[in-house]
Amino acid sequence: MARAWLDKNESPKDVPEELKQRILELARGTDFARYEGPYLDRLRDKLGAVNSVDKTNLLLGSGSDECILILCLAFGGPGTRVIIASPTFATYKDAATWSHSTVVDVPRLMPDFRLDADRVLEEVASADVSCPPKKQFASIVFVCRPNNPTGSICPEEDVRRLLAAPRCLVVVDEAYYEFSGLTLAPWISSYSNVIVLRTFSKAYSIAGLRVGYVIAPEPLATVMERRRLPYNISLFSQLSALVVLQEEQYFLRWARELRQAGEDLQSRLASLPGAKVWPSTTNFILFATPSPSGRVHSMLQERGIMVRRYPGEPLLADHHLRVSVGSPQANAAFMQELAAVLNGLSQQAESPARTPCAGR
């Protein structure tokens, strides 16, 4: 039985009971026999007000994952390059593959996992040459900001360079915006080729209800809307998202508290002998251990502590793990068990090998 689930960047705090009761009251007054109810338009209006955009700039999906897939179906396809900067969120590659786009992986630059903007621009130029001229965009570049799982933040100047490239759509994933406070959403009024992704799964604590959304220039939002399946978000998810968004300030305070807890956890991690921690403004932390990550991950799992490992990522596979910031109890259990695991592995490495006795 797991003691601490710290592997999925979920909120460790559930929606307050008072809000759950409000959600259930709305649900009781909703006609479940109908495909559509009043909540989707209300949610779009509220999202528009919160983000200072018109509701025509918005598209909602079943989590940001569906938004990413709709985006790739709308603007990708054969002849389009989807450029990702690994390590990053795995759904970009999956959605690009499902849309029959060409996936181009540009590894991040070490030692700080910085996006290699020069190399990305070279790939964008290649896509422009080879892509059919009738396609609106020759390339789609995903910029996760802050990046999952590294926590690194692409500078605004690099994003501007990408936006200036010909026939290039830049998708800025702001899944962790409520923690970082960093957004490029206002840029949709200045650039016709930028899309911003958001989610209710992190700071708003409703990951299981699957609500994400897009902020985009109206022409791009319209194209994506044509690719969206009808009735893609359940009535219950719509009304739940509306209720939690009405309490935006509560959840933003909660995000600030969780970020503060994350900063404390970063300091405690950095104090462990041999551990290296990458700065994070999110609800997760990437760290490296002196012992192989596969061994550390397995031993933590045996002790009921679930963290994330990346065996398929060349830059992370050997020594890196990602931990989500959890409750105080979960964070304490994680630190206790990680210290014990690293200490045990260190002692094993230092113990001299036993020499067999010589035979008579």
Secondary structure, 3 states (H helix, E strand, C coil): CCCEECCCCCCCCCCCHHHHHHHHHHHHCCCCCCCCCCHHHHHHHHHHHHHCCCHHHEEEECHHHHHHHHHHHHHCCCCCEEEECCCCCCHHHHHHHHCCCEEEECCCECCCCECCHHHHHHHHHHHHHHCCCCCCCCEEEEEECCCCCCCCCCCHHHHHHHHCCCCEEEEEECCCHHHHCCCCHHHHHCCCCEEEEEECCCCCCCHHHCCEEEECCHHHHHHHHHHCCCCCCCHHHHHHHHHHHHCHHHHHHHHHHHHHHHHHHHHHHHCCCCCEECCCCCCEEEEECCCCHHHHHHHHHHCCEECEECCCCCCCCCCEEEEECCCHHHHHHHHHHHHHHHHHHHHHHHCCCCCCCCCC
